[in-house]
Amino acid sequence: MNIVLIGCSSPGKFGNDFYHRAVYDGHTVYSLSHIDHNLLDQRHAFGEFDTTRLEDGSIPLHTTYKQLIDEIDNIDIFLYNSNNGAYPNDETALQSDGLVDVWQWKKSLDVQVIIPHVLILESLKKMSSSSAIVFMTTGLSYDYSQKNSEYSKYVGYAGLKSVQNHLMMGLAAHNDKGAICTAVAPHFTYDDPGNYTIMFSRVYDYITNLTAANNGKIRQIWPGMEAVDVN
């Protein structure tokens, strides 16, 4: 398969492990990241995940992406794994003496919502009904039972992942190529390598074996629990 991976992350993390597992399994992987991950691969590009337009109206990252996928006839899987935190993400931004960082809000929106939207519309030009679009989401985006927990300060991360969920569902219902769209809500136990290996395999298998039944679904895959769709 031709797989486009957005966000390779650092060694030992899901994005990087997904890249190497997919290559090992014989897939052709094209990757785009915030930084150069030294993959020594001509199919890897990097750039600033920002929507500031140049004088000609273009977005530099969009141009970089079009060049990256230019040789592909059909994209089988597009995986958006830019799963870093987002502003606001601490108590100081939520208190009376805090200052709202407008630039950080814009950066969060760009990375979590606008950039994936831009890249996906470009990707759809090379997709069909057998193709799939996958977002990595979080339980915080739909589990409101944790509203009073320590996680409630992660407003940008949880909130914009929720917007991303709706973007996924909108694309699932309305993309003109009939591509499968889904989101995965995993819990990776990086501090427990044995359990992480199990979790990684479950998530990898889900992403690489999607069917029309997964369209529009948020699949929760957590340790010690049966995988379920939460919507």
C-alpha positions, -999 to +999 in steps of 0.1 A: +000+000+000+009+036-004+008+052+031+011+089+039+021+095+075+019+130+089+040+132+121+068+106+125+076+116+161+107+105+179+122+070+181+102+049+206+069+067+199+039+056+179+045+076+147+081+065+144+073+029+152+044+030+127+068+042+100+093+015+105+067-013+109+049-003+077+082-002+057+092-036+072+058-049+061+065-039+025+044-007+023+056+024+006+056+052+032+057+089+025+061+110+056+058+147+065+069+161+099+076+193+118+113+184+118+137+163+099+138+129+116+169+118+098+151+089+081+175+090+051+145+086+029+137+107-001+100+101+007+103+121+039+097+159+040+094+184+068+083+220+073+065+244+096+029+234+103+016+269+098-011+284+076+005+318+070+002+325+032+028+338+009+022+368-014+010+344-041-016+329-017+001+296-012+008+279+021+044+266+022+036+233+039+008+226+013+034+232-015+059+208+002+032+182+006+021+184-030+057+178-041+061+149-017+031+130-030+035+140-067+047+106-078+018+087-061-011+076-083-033+063-054-030+070-017-043+040+003-039+054+038-035+089+050-026+089+088-026+122+106-005+116+137+004+152+147-007+144+183+013+170+203-003+191+230-020+223+223-025+257+240-040+263+265-027+235+286-021+247+321-039+265+349-022+298+345-040+304+312-073+299+329-069+323+358-077+360+362-041+372+361-033+352+330-029+366+295-044+349+265-017+340+240-035+346+207-005+333+187-004+300+206-042+296+200-036+301+163-007+276+162-029+250+180-057+255+156-033+252+126-017+220+138-047+202+151-074+212+125-065+235+096-034+218+084-050+183+084-080+198+065-057+213+039-036+181+034-066+158+033-083+178+005-051+175-015-049+138-007-084+131-018-074+140-053-054+107-052-079+086-033-108+061-041-134+042-022-107+017-010-086+045+005-087+056+042-081+088+062-072+082+098-069+107+127-052+100+160-075+114+187-078+111+225-104+100+250-103+135+265-121+147+234-153+128+241-150+116+278-165+144+299-164+124+331-128+138+337-140+174+338-128+179+373-096+159+370-060+170+365-067+166+328-092+195+327-064+220+321-057+205+287-083+227+270-066+232+237-056+195+233-089+180+243-110+207+226-093+208+193-091+170+191-129+172+195-131+195+165-108+171+147-134+143+155-161+163+139-139+171+109-134+133+105-171+126+107-179+154+082-153+140+058-167+105+063-202+117+053-193+141+025-159+134+008-165+129-029-142+099-034-160+077-009-129+072+011-131+056+046-126+081+074-120+071+110-102+082+142-083+061+167-083+069+205-054+049+219-036+049+252+000+041+248+019+030+279+054+042+270+065+036+305+056-001+301+073-013+270+057-048+270+022-034+272+030-007+247+041-033+222+007-050+225-011-017+222+009-006+192+001-039+174-036-034+180-037+001+167-015-007+137-037-037+128-068-015+130-053+012+107-040-012+081-072-033+079-100-007+076-133-014+059-164+006+051-178-005+085-153+018+101-163+049+083-172+078+106-162+058+137-140+067+166-123+035+177-112+034+213-082+011+219-071+010+256-050-014+276-069-043+292-101-034+275-120-046+244-117-022+215-150-003+210-165+024+188-176+053+210-199+069+185 
